[in-house]
Amino acid sequence: MKKTIKQTLAIAMTAATLLAVPVASMSVAATDNATTLQASNSDNYTFVENHSIIDCTNRYKMDDGRFNFTIKLPAGTDTYAVTLEVTRNDQGEKLFSDRLMYFTGGIWNTSLRLIDSYDGSDYYELITDKSVNAGVGIKLYMNYDGASYMATNNADGSTVEGRGYWLSA
């Protein structure tokens, strides 16, 4: 019995470690002419701004001081497939990034919920905490249907990363 429990725990810990490595090792980097997502030392994806695939369709500061972002994704997209980068200023400087699905609770006291689905897209509401001093911004990245897309508040078709969708405090 003890041996079975130990084996089960070992398998669970190994699986958790393997799942955590891709998330922890992902980073977004802007080069002179393109934005790439580096999933490992050998994998790079060039991202293209495409607001018909992924977008921040609305953003505003709420009366209670929290920040609200509406995020558009292709219908049925797993929020694990989307990387959300939080920016610390209006220049788009990265504060941190993680999979979109993890933006519920945690140290940032955020909530994410599906609010609507139509015309082949799902719309999510992301609400952040009001304790951000200067404001908060977001950038979105995803691989979808064999291509890599971003929503960084730049022109459609651009491979240059924008500053993100910013809201002042």
Contacts in CASP RR format, 6 or more apart in sequence:
PFRMAT RR
TARGET T0000
AUTHOR 0000-0000-0000
METHOD contacts of the structure
MODEL  1
MKKTIKQTLAIAMTAATLLAVPVASMSVAATDNATTLQASNSDNYTFVEN
HSIIDCTNRYKMDDGRFNFTIKLPAGTDTYAVTLEVTRNDQGEKLFSDRL
MYFTGGIWNTSLRLIDSYDGSDYYELITDKSVNAGVGIKLYMNYDGASYM
ATNNADGSTVEGRGYWLSA
22 39 0 8 1.000
22 40 0 8 1.000
23 98 0 8 1.000
23 99 0 8 1.000
25 39 0 8 1.000
25 40 0 8 1.000
26 37 0 8 1.000
26 38 0 8 1.000
26 39 0 8 1.000
26 83 0 8 1.000
26 97 0 8 1.000
27 37 0 8 1.000
27 38 0 8 1.000
27 97 0 8 1.000
28 35 0 8 1.000
28 36 0 8 1.000
28 37 0 8 1.000
28 38 0 8 1.000
28 83 0 8 1.000
28 85 0 8 1.000
28 94 0 8 1.000
28 97 0 8 1.000
28 139 0 8 1.000
28 141 0 8 1.000
28 161 0 8 1.000
29 35 0 8 1.000
29 36 0 8 1.000
29 37 0 8 1.000
29 38 0 8 1.000
30 160 0 8 1.000
30 161 0 8 1.000
33 159 0 8 1.000
33 160 0 8 1.000
34 46 0 8 1.000
34 47 0 8 1.000
34 159 0 8 1.000
34 160 0 8 1.000
35 46 0 8 1.000
35 47 0 8 1.000
35 141 0 8 1.000
35 150 0 8 1.000
35 152 0 8 1.000
35 159 0 8 1.000
35 160 0 8 1.000
35 161 0 8 1.000
36 44 0 8 1.000
36 45 0 8 1.000
36 46 0 8 1.000
36 47 0 8 1.000
37 44 0 8 1.000
37 45 0 8 1.000
37 47 0 8 1.000
37 83 0 8 1.000
37 141 0 8 1.000
37 148 0 8 1.000
38 44 0 8 1.000
39 45 0 8 1.000
45 143 0 8 1.000
45 148 0 8 1.000
46 148 0 8 1.000
46 159 0 8 1.000
47 141 0 8 1.000
47 148 0 8 1.000
47 149 0 8 1.000
47 150 0 8 1.000
47 159 0 8 1.000
47 161 0 8 1.000
48 147 0 8 1.000
48 148 0 8 1.000
48 149 0 8 1.000
48 150 0 8 1.000
48 157 0 8 1.000
48 158 0 8 1.000
48 159 0 8 1.000
49 149 0 8 1.000
49 150 0 8 1.000
49 151 0 8 1.000
49 152 0 8 1.000
49 154 0 8 1.000
49 155 0 8 1.000
49 156 0 8 1.000
49 157 0 8 1.000
49 158 0 8 1.000
49 159 0 8 1.000
49 162 0 8 1.000
50 149 0 8 1.000
50 150 0 8 1.000
50 151 0 8 1.000
50 156 0 8 1.000
50 157 0 8 1.000
51 72 0 8 1.000
51 151 0 8 1.000
51 156 0 8 1.000
52 156 0 8 1.000
53 74 0 8 1.000
53 142 0 8 1.000
53 144 0 8 1.000
53 149 0 8 1.000
54 71 0 8 1.000
54 72 0 8 1.000
54 73 0 8 1.000
54 74 0 8 1.000
54 82 0 8 1.000
54 140 0 8 1.000
54 142 0 8 1.000
54 144 0 8 1.000
54 149 0 8 1.000
54 150 0 8 1.000
54 151 0 8 1.000
55 71 0 8 1.000
55 72 0 8 1.000
55 140 0 8 1.000
55 151 0 8 1.000
56 69 0 8 1.000
56 70 0 8 1.000
56 71 0 8 1.000
56 72 0 8 1.000
56 138 0 8 1.000
56 140 0 8 1.000
56 151 0 8 1.000
56 153 0 8 1.000
56 164 0 8 1.000
56 165 0 8 1.000
57 70 0 8 1.000
57 71 0 8 1.000
57 72 0 8 1.000
57 123 0 8 1.000
58 68 0 8 1.000
58 69 0 8 1.000
58 70 0 8 1.000
59 67 0 8 1.000
59 68 0 8 1.000
59 69 0 8 1.000
59 70 0 8 1.000
59 165 0 8 1.000
59 167 0 8 1.000
60 67 0 8 1.000
60 68 0 8 1.000
60 167 0 8 1.000
61 67 0 8 1.000
61 68 0 8 1.000
61 167 0 8 1.000
61 168 0 8 1.000
61 169 0 8 1.000
62 68 0 8 1.000
62 127 0 8 1.000
64 130 0 8 1.000
65 130 0 8 1.000
66 127 0 8 1.000
66 128 0 8 1.000
66 129 0 8 1.000
66 130 0 8 1.000
67 127 0 8 1.000
67 128 0 8 1.000
67 130 0 8 1.000
67 132 0 8 1.000
67 135 0 8 1.000
67 136 0 8 1.000
67 137 0 8 1.000
67 167 0 8 1.000
68 125 0 8 1.000
68 126 0 8 1.000
68 127 0 8 1.000
69 125 0 8 1.000
69 126 0 8 1.000
69 127 0 8 1.000
69 128 0 8 1.000
69 137 0 8 1.000
69 138 0 8 1.000
69 165 0 8 1.000
69 167 0 8 1.000
70 115 0 8 1.000
70 123 0 8 1.000
70 124 0 8 1.000
70 125 0 8 1.000
70 126 0 8 1.000
71 82 0 8 1.000
71 84 0 8 1.000
71 100 0 8 1.000
71 123 0 8 1.000
71 124 0 8 1.000
71 125 0 8 1.000
71 126 0 8 1.000
71 138 0 8 1.000
71 140 0 8 1.000
72 121 0 8 1.000
72 122 0 8 1.000
72 123 0 8 1.000
73 79 0 8 1.000
73 82 0 8 1.000
73 121 0 8 1.000
73 122 0 8 1.000
73 123 0 8 1.000
73 124 0 8 1.000
73 142 0 8 1.000
74 120 0 8 1.000
74 121 0 8 1.000
74 122 0 8 1.000
74 144 0 8 1.000
74 145 0 8 1.000
75 117 0 8 1.000
75 120 0 8 1.000
75 121 0 8 1.000
75 122 0 8 1.000
76 122 0 8 1.000
77 122 0 8 1.000
77 142 0 8 1.000
77 144 0 8 1.000
78 101 0 8 1.000
79 99 0 8 1.000
79 100 0 8 1.000
79 101 0 8 1.000
79 112 0 8 1.000
79 124 0 8 1.000
80 99 0 8 1.000
80 100 0 8 1.000
80 101 0 8 1.000
81 99 0 8 1.000
81 142 0 8 1.000
81 143 0 8 1.000
81 144 0 8 1.000
82 99 0 8 1.000
82 100 0 8 1.000
82 101 0 8 1.000
82 140 0 8 1.000
82 141 0 8 1.000
82 142 0 8 1.000
83 97 0 8 1.000
83 98 0 8 1.000
83 99 0 8 1.000
83 100 0 8 1.000
83 140 0 8 1.000
83 141 0 8 1.000
83 142 0 8 1.000
84 97 0 8 1.000
84 98 0 8 1.000
84 99 0 8 1.000
84 100 0 8 1.000
84 103 0 8 1.000
84 126 0 8 1.000
84 138 0 8 1.000
84 139 0 8 1.000
84 140 0 8 1.000
84 141 0 8 1.000
85 94 0 8 1.000
85 95 0 8 1.000
85 96 0 8 1.000
85 97 0 8 1.000
85 138 0 8 1.000
85 139 0 8 1.000
85 140 0 8 1.000
85 141 0 8 1.000
86 94 0 8 1.000
86 95 0 8 1.000
86 96 0 8 1.000
86 97 0 8 1.000
86 108 0 8 1.000
86 128 0 8 1.000
86 136 0 8 1.000
86 137 0 8 1.000
86 138 0 8 1.000
87 93 0 8 1.000
87 94 0 8 1.000
87 95 0 8 1.000
87 136 0 8 1.000
87 137 0 8 1.000
87 138 0 8 1.000
87 139 0 8 1.000
87 163 0 8 1.000
87 164 0 8 1.000
87 166 0 8 1.000
88 94 0 8 1.000
88 95 0 8 1.000
88 134 0 8 1.000
88 136 0 8 1.000
89 134 0 8 1.000
89 166 0 8 1.000
90 163 0 8 1.000
90 166 0 8 1.000
90 168 0 8 1.000
91 163 0 8 1.000
92 137 0 8 1.000
92 139 0 8 1.000
92 162 0 8 1.000
92 163 0 8 1.000
92 164 0 8 1.000
92 166 0 8 1.000
100 112 0 8 1.000
100 124 0 8 1.000
100 140 0 8 1.000
101 112 0 8 1.000
103 110 0 8 1.000
103 111 0 8 1.000
103 112 0 8 1.000
103 126 0 8 1.000
104 110 0 8 1.000
104 111 0 8 1.000
104 112 0 8 1.000
105 111 0 8 1.000
108 128 0 8 1.000
108 129 0 8 1.000
109 128 0 8 1.000
109 129 0 8 1.000
109 131 0 8 1.000
110 126 0 8 1.000
110 127 0 8 1.000
110 128 0 8 1.000
110 129 0 8 1.000
111 125 0 8 1.000
111 126 0 8 1.000
111 127 0 8 1.000
112 124 0 8 1.000
112 125 0 8 1.000
112 126 0 8 1.000
112 127 0 8 1.000
113 124 0 8 1.000
113 125 0 8 1.000
114 122 0 8 1.000
114 123 0 8 1.000
114 124 0 8 1.000
115 123 0 8 1.000
115 124 0 8 1.000
115 125 0 8 1.000
116 122 0 8 1.000
116 123 0 8 1.000
117 123 0 8 1.000
126 138 0 8 1.000
128 136 0 8 1.000
132 169 0 8 1.000
133 169 0 8 1.000
134 168 0 8 1.000
134 169 0 8 1.000
135 166 0 8 1.000
135 167 0 8 1.000
135 168 0 8 1.000
135 169 0 8 1.000
136 166 0 8 1.000
136 167 0 8 1.000
137 164 0 8 1.000
137 165 0 8 1.000
137 166 0 8 1.000
137 167 0 8 1.000
138 164 0 8 1.000
138 165 0 8 1.000
139 150 0 8 1.000
139 151 0 8 1.000
139 152 0 8 1.000
139 153 0 8 1.000
139 161 0 8 1.000
139 162 0 8 1.000
139 164 0 8 1.000
139 165 0 8 1.000
140 150 0 8 1.000
140 151 0 8 1.000
140 152 0 8 1.000
141 148 0 8 1.000
141 149 0 8 1.000
141 150 0 8 1.000
142 148 0 8 1.000
142 149 0 8 1.000
142 150 0 8 1.000
143 149 0 8 1.000
150 161 0 8 1.000
151 165 0 8 1.000
152 161 0 8 1.000
152 162 0 8 1.000
152 163 0 8 1.000
152 164 0 8 1.000
153 162 0 8 1.000
153 163 0 8 1.000
153 164 0 8 1.000
153 165 0 8 1.000
153 166 0 8 1.000
154 160 0 8 1.000
154 161 0 8 1.000
154 162 0 8 1.000
END
